[in-house]
Amino acid sequence: VGARIGEIVGIIQKHEGPTPALLEAALRNFGQFVSASELVVLPKIVIAEAGNFPDLARFYREEVIERGLSVLGGIIKRGIERGEFRAIPTEHAVRLIMAPLLVVMIWRTTFARFDAKPYDYMGLIEAHIATLLKGLAP
């Protein structure tokens, strides 16, 4: 998961174009990860075991969640500063951005085996991106 965050940081550092395109690229990258990787079981395990292993939960919070929120927060702040996004509290925006991705993780690890046909996770990510960008537009 840390490696995927590192990839997204690389995308951000190389990106010179508009911030909405940067946010799209970051979300597609992470969306592909949560749609296909078996590592998406980690949040479910951490949540289930946080009471028994608080150090594990703290580590995951600091090394994965905080890093991911920081990366997304940087994108949102960049867009606001450049007038490409409307002013919105960054701490709320990043959690709203992550919520559908968490739904994909939880769905895949809990309910997907009961689906009559495979769900189109990337379709959900694309719908999320479209809705998000309209909501962030100035």
C-alpha positions as CSV (number, residue, x, y, z in Angstrom):
1,V,0.0,0.0,0.0
2,G,2.9,2.3,0.8
3,A,4.3,1.6,-2.6
4,R,1.1,2.6,-4.3
5,I,1.1,5.9,-2.3
6,G,4.6,6.4,-3.5
7,E,3.5,5.9,-7.1
8,I,0.8,8.5,-6.7
9,V,3.4,10.9,-5.2
10,G,5.5,10.3,-8.3
11,I,2.5,11.2,-10.5
12,I,2.0,14.4,-8.5
13,Q,5.6,15.4,-8.7
14,K,5.8,15.0,-12.5
15,H,2.4,16.6,-13.2
16,E,2.5,20.1,-14.7
17,G,-1.0,20.3,-16.0
18,P,-4.4,21.2,-14.5
19,T,-5.1,20.0,-11.0
20,P,-8.4,18.2,-11.9
21,A,-6.4,16.0,-14.3
22,L,-3.9,15.3,-11.5
23,L,-6.7,14.3,-9.2
24,E,-8.2,12.0,-11.9
25,A,-4.9,10.3,-12.5
26,A,-4.3,9.8,-8.7
27,L,-7.8,8.3,-8.2
28,R,-7.6,6.1,-11.3
29,N,-4.3,4.8,-10.0
30,F,-5.6,4.1,-6.6
31,G,-8.9,2.8,-8.0
32,Q,-7.0,0.2,-10.1
33,F,-5.2,-0.9,-7.0
34,V,-8.4,-1.3,-4.8
35,S,-10.2,-3.0,-7.7
36,A,-7.6,-5.7,-8.2
37,S,-5.1,-6.1,-5.4
38,E,-5.5,-8.7,-2.7
39,L,-3.9,-6.2,-0.2
40,V,-7.3,-4.4,0.1
41,V,-8.1,-6.9,2.9
42,L,-5.7,-4.9,5.1
43,P,-8.1,-2.2,6.2
44,K,-10.7,-4.8,7.2
45,I,-8.1,-6.7,9.2
46,V,-6.8,-3.5,10.9
47,I,-10.3,-2.5,11.8
48,A,-11.2,-5.9,13.1
49,E,-8.1,-6.2,15.2
50,A,-7.5,-2.6,16.3
51,G,-8.8,-3.3,19.8
52,N,-6.4,-6.3,20.2
53,F,-3.4,-4.7,18.4
54,P,-3.6,-0.9,19.0
55,D,0.0,-0.5,17.8
56,L,-0.8,-2.1,14.5
57,A,-3.8,0.3,14.1
58,R,-1.6,3.2,15.1
59,F,1.1,2.1,12.6
60,Y,-1.5,1.7,9.8
61,R,-3.0,5.1,10.6
62,E,0.4,6.9,10.5
63,E,2.1,5.0,7.6
64,V,-0.9,4.4,5.3
65,I,-3.9,6.5,6.1
66,E,-2.1,9.8,7.1
67,R,0.2,9.5,4.1
68,G,-2.7,9.0,1.7
69,L,-4.7,11.8,3.2
70,S,-1.7,14.1,3.0
71,V,-1.2,13.3,-0.7
72,L,-4.8,13.9,-1.5
73,G,-4.8,17.0,0.7
74,G,-1.9,18.4,-1.2
75,I,-3.8,17.9,-4.5
76,I,-6.9,19.6,-3.1
77,K,-4.9,22.6,-1.7
78,R,-3.1,23.0,-5.0
79,G,-6.4,23.1,-6.8
80,I,-7.8,25.7,-4.4
81,E,-4.7,27.9,-4.6
82,R,-4.8,27.8,-8.4
83,G,-8.6,28.6,-8.5
84,E,-9.3,25.2,-10.1
85,F,-11.3,24.0,-7.1
86,R,-13.7,25.9,-4.9
87,A,-12.6,26.5,-1.3
88,I,-13.6,23.5,0.8
89,P,-12.1,22.3,4.1
90,T,-9.3,20.0,3.0
91,E,-9.7,17.6,6.0
92,H,-13.3,16.9,4.9
93,A,-12.6,16.8,1.2
94,V,-9.9,14.1,1.5
95,R,-12.2,11.9,3.6
96,L,-15.0,12.3,1.1
97,I,-12.6,11.4,-1.7
98,M,-11.6,8.2,0.1
99,A,-15.1,7.0,1.2
100,P,-16.0,5.4,-2.1
101,L,-12.6,3.7,-2.3
102,L,-13.2,2.3,1.2
103,V,-16.6,1.0,0.0
104,V,-14.8,-0.9,-2.8
105,M,-12.3,-2.4,-0.4
106,I,-15.0,-3.5,2.1
107,W,-17.3,-4.8,-0.7
108,R,-14.5,-6.8,-2.4
109,T,-13.4,-8.4,0.9
110,T,-16.9,-9.0,2.4
111,F,-19.7,-9.2,-0.2
112,A,-18.2,-9.7,-3.6
113,R,-18.3,-13.5,-3.4
114,F,-22.1,-13.3,-3.2
115,D,-22.5,-11.0,-6.3
116,A,-24.4,-12.7,-9.1
117,K,-22.0,-11.1,-11.5
118,P,-18.7,-9.3,-10.9
119,Y,-19.2,-5.6,-10.0
120,D,-17.6,-2.9,-12.2
121,Y,-15.4,-1.3,-9.6
122,M,-13.6,0.9,-12.1
123,G,-17.0,2.1,-13.3
124,L,-17.7,3.2,-9.7
125,I,-14.3,5.0,-9.6
126,E,-15.1,6.8,-12.9
127,A,-18.5,7.9,-11.6
128,H,-16.9,9.0,-8.4
129,I,-14.3,11.1,-10.3
130,A,-17.0,12.7,-12.5
131,T,-19.2,13.6,-9.5
132,L,-16.2,14.7,-7.4
133,L,-14.9,17.1,-10.1
134,K,-18.3,18.7,-10.5
135,G,-18.5,19.2,-6.8
136,L,-15.1,20.7,-6.6
137,A,-15.5,23.0,-9.5
138,P,-15.3,26.7,-8.6
